[in-house]
Amino acid sequence: MGCNRNCGLLTGAIIGAVLAIFGGVLIPVGDNIIGKAIKKEAVIVNGTIAYENWLVPGSSVYRQFWIFNVLNPSEVLDEGARPKLEQKGPYTYRVRYLPKENITEHSDGTISYMLPNIARFEPDMSVGPENDTVTCLNLAVVYNETLDGLYKVYTGKEDIKKTAIIESYKNKRNLSYWEGHCDMVNGTDGASFPPFVKKNQVLRFFSSDICRSIYGVFHSKQEVKGITLYRFTVPREAFASPVEVGDNYCFCTDEVISQNCTLAGVLDISSCKAGKPVFISLPHFLHASKVILDEVEGLSPNEEEHETFLDIEPITGFTLQFAKRLQVNLLVRPAPKIEALSKVKNTYVFPILWLNETAVIGDEKAEMFRNKVTNPVQMLGVLQMALIIAGAVLFLAFMGSYFICRSKKLK
């Protein structure tokens, strides 16, 4: 009788052990108390961590320019020779340091705003003054003291899975630059994403600089100031030719220049630049077709320096470090009636400059982030591990007692 009583008491222990072992492992962060608190802070509503991070970046954002200086201008003009290029830079500007403007909350769970494009030259981070002299094609690049938008994004208050996703841009869901799905405004603005990011996700974001939506795929884990981040990079497939990636067909707008849509690595954005023959690529024609790279001399593409990446804290979805890199090019065509182009032998894409816009979370923000997010989650992990170990010990104790009890009963 005593034996049966002991076995009965231990039945509760094994239930607790099983719950500790399996329940502790299977409960996702989003469903526990800490996860619910993180969800609350991830919503873009005044007073949350997400709102503070969204209103103005928590770290300095710098935009660096490298301008391609033409070393053989006389040969290019007089003989139509292949340009020999040398990058000169960086010329560094601080950007994105002002808070968003015209912020308006809407009853449909969205919030709209304008994004100030203000740039302050940083001479101590530059190779020369703003009025430095270089030899290149004439391209007026004016973005200072302008506004980008109107953006309208979901706050996540009604649906956490929509946090920061753009509902409309300039009051439209489409851009009117491309055909089909290429014309859609997809994802966020890249500053943050819905919380609980997974490695197998494709993160979509819109960039007005390149007049299109683009995407990132998981690359690796990173450690920044004691915070574990997921690095997502823009893959070569995003700029591949339609021959390789069929979904890119609607980014091919000129079959002659693209050689029947077989060339990769450059994007014609003339339709959103008032008809100017502007082409966008990754710096030094990274991932571009060899024929494009061979039209000029002096470029050396490599992924480490020239790829775009976003380092995202997976629980909150905040981008805590990033490098947005792109190159601005002009299309050069033979033009006998224009003296400067009269010797051009064939149509090609001429690099003007490339830029690197970067930021990393500041020390103060990183400490706040560790205290409010990273450390509590790590404590949860320790607690779950302790429950697993305790449950395993209880389980083994029960099994031992059960078999001892049963052997005595059989006797």
C-alpha positions as CSV (number, residue, x, y, z in Angstrom):
1,M,0.0,0.0,0.0
2,G,2.9,2.3,0.9
3,C,4.5,1.5,-2.4
4,N,1.4,2.4,-4.4
5,R,1.1,5.7,-2.4
6,N,4.7,6.6,-3.3
7,C,4.1,5.8,-6.9
8,G,1.0,7.9,-6.9
9,L,2.9,10.8,-5.5
10,L,5.6,10.5,-8.1
11,T,3.1,10.6,-10.9
12,G,2.7,14.3,-10.3
13,A,6.5,14.6,-10.4
14,I,6.7,13.0,-13.8
15,I,4.0,15.2,-15.2
16,G,5.9,18.2,-13.9
17,A,9.1,16.8,-15.3
18,V,7.7,16.3,-18.8
19,L,6.2,19.8,-18.8
20,A,9.5,21.2,-17.7
21,I,11.4,19.3,-20.3
22,F,9.1,19.7,-23.3
23,G,7.2,22.8,-22.3
24,G,10.4,24.8,-21.5
25,V,11.8,23.9,-24.9
26,L,8.8,24.5,-27.1
27,I,7.5,27.8,-25.7
28,P,8.6,30.4,-28.2
29,V,9.8,33.8,-27.0
30,G,6.8,35.5,-28.6
31,D,4.3,33.5,-26.3
32,N,5.9,34.1,-22.9
33,I,5.8,37.1,-20.6
34,I,9.1,38.6,-21.9
35,G,7.9,38.0,-25.5
36,K,4.7,39.8,-24.8
37,A,6.6,42.7,-23.3
38,I,8.8,42.8,-26.4
39,K,5.8,42.8,-28.7
40,K,4.5,45.8,-26.7
41,E,7.8,47.7,-27.1
42,A,8.0,46.7,-30.8
43,V,4.8,48.6,-31.8
44,I,5.4,52.0,-33.4
45,V,3.4,54.0,-30.8
46,N,4.6,57.0,-28.8
47,G,6.4,55.9,-25.7
48,T,7.7,52.5,-27.0
49,I,11.4,51.6,-27.8
50,A,10.3,51.1,-31.4
51,Y,8.8,54.6,-31.7
52,E,12.0,56.2,-30.3
53,N,14.1,54.1,-32.7
54,W,11.7,54.9,-35.6
55,L,11.4,58.7,-35.0
56,V,15.1,59.3,-35.4
57,P,18.0,56.8,-35.7
58,G,19.6,55.8,-32.5
59,S,23.0,56.2,-34.0
60,S,24.8,58.5,-36.5
61,V,24.2,57.7,-40.1
62,Y,27.0,58.6,-42.6
63,R,26.8,58.7,-46.3
64,Q,30.3,58.4,-48.0
65,F,30.9,59.2,-51.6
66,W,33.7,57.9,-53.8
67,I,33.9,59.8,-57.2
68,F,35.4,58.2,-60.2
69,N,38.1,60.5,-61.6
70,V,38.9,60.0,-65.3
71,L,42.7,59.7,-65.8
72,N,42.7,59.8,-69.6
73,P,40.0,62.5,-70.5
74,S,41.8,63.6,-73.7
75,E,41.9,60.0,-75.1
76,V,38.3,59.5,-74.2
77,L,37.1,62.7,-75.9
78,D,39.4,62.7,-78.9
79,E,39.8,59.0,-79.7
80,G,36.8,57.3,-78.0
81,A,39.3,55.4,-75.8
82,R,38.1,53.2,-72.9
83,P,38.0,55.4,-69.7
84,K,40.6,54.7,-67.1
85,L,39.1,55.4,-63.7
86,E,40.4,56.1,-60.2
87,Q,38.1,56.4,-57.3
88,K,38.6,59.4,-55.1
89,G,37.1,59.6,-51.6
90,P,35.5,59.3,-49.3
91,Y,33.6,62.6,-49.1
92,T,31.5,62.1,-46.0
93,Y,28.1,63.5,-45.0
94,R,26.1,63.0,-41.9
95,V,22.5,62.2,-42.8
96,R,19.2,61.0,-41.2
97,Y,19.9,62.9,-38.0
98,L,16.7,64.9,-38.0
99,P,13.4,63.4,-36.7
100,K,10.7,62.5,-39.2
101,E,8.3,65.3,-40.1
102,N,4.5,65.7,-40.5
103,I,3.8,62.6,-38.4
104,T,0.1,61.7,-38.4
105,E,-1.5,58.7,-36.8
106,H,-4.5,57.2,-38.6
107,S,-7.4,55.1,-37.4
108,D,-6.6,52.2,-39.6
109,G,-3.5,51.2,-37.6
110,T,-1.0,53.2,-39.7
111,I,1.2,56.3,-39.2
112,S,2.4,58.6,-42.0
113,Y,5.5,60.8,-42.2
114,M,7.9,62.7,-44.4
115,L,11.6,61.8,-44.3
116,P,14.0,64.8,-44.3
117,N,17.0,64.5,-46.7
118,I,19.4,66.8,-44.9
119,A,23.2,66.3,-45.3
120,R,26.0,67.9,-43.3
121,F,29.5,67.7,-44.7
122,E,32.0,66.1,-42.3
123,P,35.5,67.5,-43.4
124,D,37.4,65.4,-40.7
125,M,36.0,62.2,-42.3
126,S,36.7,63.3,-45.9
127,V,39.8,63.3,-48.2
128,G,39.2,66.8,-49.3
129,P,36.8,69.8,-49.3
130,E,33.4,69.8,-50.9
131,N,34.7,71.9,-53.7
132,D,37.4,69.4,-54.7
133,T,38.1,69.1,-58.4
134,V,37.6,65.8,-60.3
135,T,37.2,64.9,-63.9
136,C,34.1,63.0,-64.7
137,L,30.8,63.2,-66.7
138,N,28.5,66.0,-65.5
139,L,25.8,64.7,-63.2
140,A,23.8,66.9,-61.0
141,V,23.1,65.0,-57.8
142,V,21.0,67.2,-55.5
143,Y,19.3,65.7,-52.5
144,N,20.1,68.1,-49.7
145,E,17.3,69.9,-47.9
146,T,14.5,67.9,-49.5
147,L,11.8,65.6,-48.2
148,D,11.2,62.0,-49.2
149,G,7.7,60.6,-48.9
150,L,4.9,60.7,-47.9
151,Y,5.4,57.3,-46.3
152,K,2.5,55.5,-44.6
153,V,3.4,52.5,-42.5
154,Y,1.6,50.0,-40.2
155,T,2.3,50.6,-36.5
156,G,1.8,46.9,-35.6
157,K,-0.7,47.8,-32.9
158,E,-3.5,45.8,-34.6
159,D,-1.3,43.2,-36.2
160,I,2.3,42.8,-34.9
161,K,3.3,41.0,-38.1
162,K,2.8,44.2,-40.1
163,T,5.0,46.4,-37.9
164,A,6.8,49.0,-40.0
165,I,5.5,47.6,-43.3
166,I,4.8,50.3,-45.8
167,E,1.1,50.7,-46.6
168,S,1.7,53.3,-49.3
169,Y,4.4,55.7,-50.7
170,K,3.3,59.1,-51.9
171,N,-0.3,57.9,-51.4
172,K,0.2,55.0,-53.8
173,R,0.9,51.3,-53.5
174,N,2.6,51.3,-56.9
175,L,5.5,53.4,-58.2
176,S,4.5,53.9,-61.9
177,Y,8.1,53.2,-63.0
178,W,7.9,49.5,-63.8
179,E,5.5,46.8,-65.1
180,G,3.8,44.1,-63.1
181,H,5.1,43.1,-59.6
182,C,8.3,45.1,-60.0
183,D,6.3,48.3,-59.6
184,M,5.0,47.4,-56.1
185,V,6.1,49.0,-52.9
186,N,7.0,46.0,-50.7
187,G,8.3,45.6,-47.1
188,T,9.6,48.3,-44.8
189,D,12.0,51.2,-45.2
190,G,14.8,48.9,-43.9
191,A,15.2,50.7,-40.5
192,S,13.2,47.9,-38.8
193,F,11.1,44.8,-39.6
194,P,8.3,43.0,-37.8
195,P,9.6,41.3,-34.6
196,F,10.8,37.6,-34.3
197,V,12.8,37.5,-37.5
198,K,13.7,34.0,-38.7
199,K,16.8,32.9,-40.7
200,N,14.7,31.4,-43.5
201,Q,12.8,34.7,-44.1
202,V,13.2,36.9,-47.1
203,L,13.2,40.5,-45.8
204,R,11.7,42.9,-48.3
205,F,12.3,46.7,-48.1
206,F,11.8,49.7,-50.3
207,S,14.5,52.2,-51.3
208,S,13.6,55.5,-53.0
209,D,17.3,55.9,-53.9
210,I,17.0,53.0,-56.4
211,C,13.3,53.6,-57.2
212,R,12.3,50.0,-56.4
213,S,11.7,47.4,-53.7
214,I,14.4,44.9,-53.0
215,Y,15.2,42.1,-50.6
216,G,17.7,40.5,-48.3
217,V,18.5,36.9,-47.4
218,F,20.2,35.5,-44.3
219,H,24.0,35.5,-44.5
220,S,25.5,35.0,-41.1
221,K,25.3,35.7,-37.4
222,Q,27.1,38.8,-36.1
223,E,28.0,40.1,-32.7
224,V,27.8,43.9,-32.2
225,K,28.4,45.5,-28.8
226,G,27.3,42.3,-27.0
227,I,24.1,41.9,-29.1
228,T,23.6,39.0,-31.4
229,L,22.4,40.1,-34.9
230,Y,21.3,38.3,-38.1
231,R,23.0,39.7,-41.2
232,F,20.8,39.8,-44.3
233,T,22.5,40.7,-47.6
234,V,21.1,41.7,-50.9
235,P,21.9,38.7,-53.1
236,R,23.3,38.8,-56.6
237,E,20.0,37.3,-57.8
238,A,18.3,40.7,-57.1
239,F,20.2,42.2,-60.0
240,A,20.4,39.1,-62.2
241,S,19.2,39.1,-65.7
242,P,15.7,37.7,-66.5
243,V,17.5,34.8,-68.3
244,E,18.7,33.7,-64.9
245,V,15.9,34.9,-62.6
246,G,12.6,35.1,-64.5
247,D,10.9,37.4,-61.9
248,N,13.3,40.2,-62.9
249,Y,11.7,40.5,-66.4
250,C,9.9,43.7,-65.5
251,F,13.1,45.5,-64.6
252,C,14.3,45.1,-68.1
253,T,13.1,48.2,-69.9
254,D,15.4,48.5,-72.9
255,E,16.1,45.3,-74.9
256,V,18.8,47.0,-77.0
257,I,20.9,48.3,-74.1
258,S,20.4,45.1,-72.1
259,Q,21.2,42.9,-75.1
260,N,17.8,41.3,-75.2
261,C,17.6,41.3,-71.4
262,T,20.7,39.1,-71.0
263,L,22.9,41.5,-69.1
264,A,23.0,41.5,-65.3
265,G,24.0,44.0,-62.6
266,V,22.6,47.4,-63.8
267,L,19.2,48.9,-63.4
268,D,17.8,51.6,-65.6
269,I,16.0,54.2,-63.4
270,S,15.6,56.9,-66.0
271,S,11.8,56.7,-65.6
272,C,12.0,58.1,-62.0
273,K,14.8,60.6,-62.8
274,A,13.0,62.8,-65.2
275,G,14.2,60.8,-68.2
276,K,17.9,61.3,-67.4
277,P,19.9,58.2,-68.5
278,V,20.7,57.2,-65.0
279,F,21.6,53.6,-64.2
280,I,22.1,52.1,-60.8
281,S,24.4,49.2,-59.9
282,L,26.4,47.8,-57.0
283,P,29.8,49.6,-56.5
284,H,32.5,48.7,-59.0
285,F,29.8,46.7,-61.0
286,L,29.7,44.0,-58.4
287,H,27.7,41.0,-59.7
288,A,27.4,42.7,-63.1
289,S,28.0,41.0,-66.5
290,K,31.6,41.0,-67.5
291,V,30.9,42.9,-70.7
292,I,29.7,45.9,-68.6
293,L,32.8,45.8,-66.4
294,D,35.1,45.5,-69.4
295,E,34.0,48.8,-70.9
296,V,36.0,50.7,-68.3
297,E,39.4,50.3,-66.6
298,G,40.2,50.6,-62.9
299,L,37.3,48.9,-61.2
300,S,37.8,46.1,-58.6
301,P,34.5,44.6,-57.3
302,N,34.6,42.6,-54.1
303,E,31.7,41.6,-51.8
304,E,33.3,42.7,-48.5
305,E,33.6,46.3,-49.6
306,H,30.7,46.6,-52.0
307,E,27.7,44.5,-50.9
308,T,24.7,45.8,-49.1
309,F,23.8,44.3,-45.7
310,L,21.4,44.8,-42.8
311,D,22.3,43.5,-39.3
312,I,19.0,42.9,-37.5
313,E,18.3,42.0,-33.9
314,P,15.9,39.1,-34.5
315,I,13.6,39.4,-31.5
316,T,12.6,43.1,-32.0
317,G,13.3,43.3,-35.8
318,F,15.4,46.5,-35.3
319,T,18.2,47.1,-37.7
320,L,21.2,48.0,-35.5
321,Q,23.9,48.1,-38.1
322,F,23.8,48.4,-41.9
323,A,25.7,49.4,-45.0
324,K,23.7,50.5,-48.0
325,R,26.0,50.6,-51.1
326,L,25.2,51.6,-54.6
327,Q,26.8,53.1,-57.7
328,V,25.4,55.9,-59.9
329,N,26.1,55.6,-63.6
330,L,25.2,57.4,-66.8
331,L,24.5,55.7,-70.1
332,V,26.8,56.9,-72.9
333,R,25.8,56.6,-76.5
334,P,27.5,57.5,-79.8
335,A,26.3,61.0,-80.8
336,P,28.0,62.4,-83.9
337,K,26.4,65.9,-83.5
338,I,27.6,66.3,-79.9
339,E,31.3,67.0,-79.8
340,A,32.0,65.4,-76.4
341,L,30.3,62.1,-77.6
342,S,31.3,62.2,-81.3
343,K,34.1,59.7,-80.9
344,V,32.2,57.2,-78.7
345,K,32.3,53.9,-80.5
346,N,29.5,52.0,-78.8
347,T,26.9,52.4,-76.0
348,Y,28.1,51.7,-72.5
349,V,27.4,52.4,-68.8
350,F,29.8,55.1,-67.4
351,P,30.4,55.0,-63.6
352,I,30.1,58.4,-61.9
353,L,30.3,57.7,-58.2
354,W,29.5,55.1,-55.6
355,L,28.2,55.7,-52.1
356,N,28.2,53.8,-48.8
357,E,25.5,54.8,-46.2
358,T,26.4,53.2,-42.9
359,A,25.4,53.2,-39.2
360,V,25.9,51.2,-36.1
361,I,24.0,51.4,-32.8
362,G,25.6,53.8,-30.4
363,D,27.1,52.7,-27.0
364,E,24.3,54.3,-25.0
365,K,21.5,52.8,-27.1
366,A,23.3,49.5,-27.1
367,E,23.4,49.4,-23.3
368,M,19.7,50.3,-23.1
369,F,19.0,47.6,-25.6
370,R,21.0,45.0,-23.7
371,N,19.2,45.9,-20.4
372,K,15.7,45.9,-21.9
373,V,15.9,43.1,-24.5
374,T,19.0,41.0,-24.7
375,N,19.6,40.4,-21.0
376,P,16.0,39.5,-20.1
377,V,15.9,37.0,-23.0
378,Q,19.2,35.5,-21.9
379,M,17.7,35.2,-18.4
380,L,14.7,33.4,-19.9
381,G,17.1,31.0,-21.7
382,V,18.9,30.3,-18.4
383,L,15.5,29.7,-16.7
384,Q,14.3,27.4,-19.4
385,M,17.6,25.4,-19.2
386,A,17.3,25.2,-15.4
387,L,13.7,23.9,-15.8
388,I,14.9,21.3,-18.3
389,I,17.7,20.1,-16.0
390,A,15.4,20.1,-13.0
391,G,12.7,18.2,-15.0
392,A,15.3,15.7,-16.2
393,V,16.4,15.1,-12.6
394,L,12.8,14.6,-11.5
395,F,12.1,12.3,-14.4
396,L,15.2,10.1,-13.6
397,A,14.3,10.1,-9.9
398,F,10.8,9.0,-10.8
399,M,11.9,6.3,-13.1
400,G,14.3,5.0,-10.5
401,S,11.7,5.0,-7.8
402,Y,9.1,3.5,-10.1
403,F,11.2,0.5,-11.0
404,I,12.3,0.0,-7.3
405,C,8.6,0.3,-6.3
406,R,7.5,-2.2,-9.0
407,S,10.3,-4.7,-8.2
408,K,9.2,-4.7,-4.5
409,K,5.6,-5.2,-5.5
410,L,6.4,-8.2,-7.7
411,K,8.3,-9.7,-4.7
